[in-house]
Amino acid sequence: MKIVLQHLTKIYPNRNKKVGGEVVAVNDFDFEIPDGKLIGLLGPSGCGKSTTLNMICGLEKPTRGRIFFGDDDVTELPPENRGVGMVFQSYALYPHLTVRQNITFPLENLKGAEKLTKAQMNEKALEAARLVQIDQLMDRRPSELSGGQQQRVAIARALVNRPRVLLLDEPLSNLDARLRLQTREEIRRIQTETGITTIFVTHDQEEAMSISDQIVVMSAGVLQQMGPPQEVYDDPVNLFTARFLGTPAINVFQGTVRNEQLYIGEAAVLAVPGTADQEVFAGIRPEGFVISDDGPFVPELIRVEVMGRDTSVVCSHPACTTQTIRAIVPSDSVSHDAEIIRFALKPAKVHLFAKDTGLRIRTGGKQDG
């Protein structure tokens, strides 16, 4: 099921009466989610991700804009008529009901021609439980389950009536690190098997990038960038997106372009053909540094951290906007006894951004946007 959001906007009155005015939670959101894809809706806390999800499922009414499922305008439809399955951060399981009863609960409210017999409901519940691999737990109650098992029950309940759209709101945030990894892989498997269009809301960029067909990056209610995860990582349109994606984070420097050369401090570190003289922010991905005996970039070495296959070189530089720089290099390329380290830069891993707008400056000096 294709989902289209047209100029979707949600405005709340400001609860701070002294300040007054309005709070724009989602601002003119405009994008299309292809049929059968898993989309990661990504951004920091308070950026409007959950509000967007709540408008898609019908729990919130848009201030402006329209929502389409395929060719159907569902903007005014109540949640129960949209064919949406929703999985919440808190699982929202009924503690006094068994796993089987929790999963069948949405089926008990069906009426008319859609009404099912008890046997049919049990069959559908077992099918959904098998999909998430908890069919052996049907007679347990939530208190007898681990966090990961409870999350699977919540997913099975959302899937039991084969929704047109599956919405997941921070579904992994209550799990420990190992369970998070396991469960996100299960979500990808389930989505692939069912082919249900799925929107996965998270503030964890690693989660979103690892399982999503496309990611949508938000900030302050505004869509910043949408595309395949690797494409957005490699080709950010602005400084916010560049900073938000990547672990370790991108290193950002105060830089200057003079005579088609990028200067960080007094050193010309990279040729930038066609770029006009100007002050810039220069973003360098951690993997964008190459140890070189005659490299032009010479930061102050703090320490070398061994990580197995790779090594993290921790440095500092007066032009860096943070206290430390992290460069990820092959372990066999750096001496642990080094006192001075010099880097060359990979051009594809260096991004320039306008000082005033934060927009990306492309080759030839043109800004995005």
Secondary structure by P-SEA (a helix, b strand, c coil): cbbbbccbbbbbcccccccccccccccccccccccbbbbbbcccccccaaaaaaaaacccccccbbbbccccccccccccccbbbbbcccccccccccaaaaaacccccccccccccaaaaaaaaaaaaaaaccccccccccccccaaaaaaaaaaaaacccccbbbbccccccccaaaaaaaaaaaaaaaaaaccbbbbbcccaaaaaacccbbbbbccccccccccaaaaaaccccaaaaaacccccbbbbbbbbcccccccccccccccccccbbbbbbbbcccccccccccccccccccccccccbbbbbbccccccccbbbbbcccccccccccbbbbbbccccbbbbbccccccccccccccc
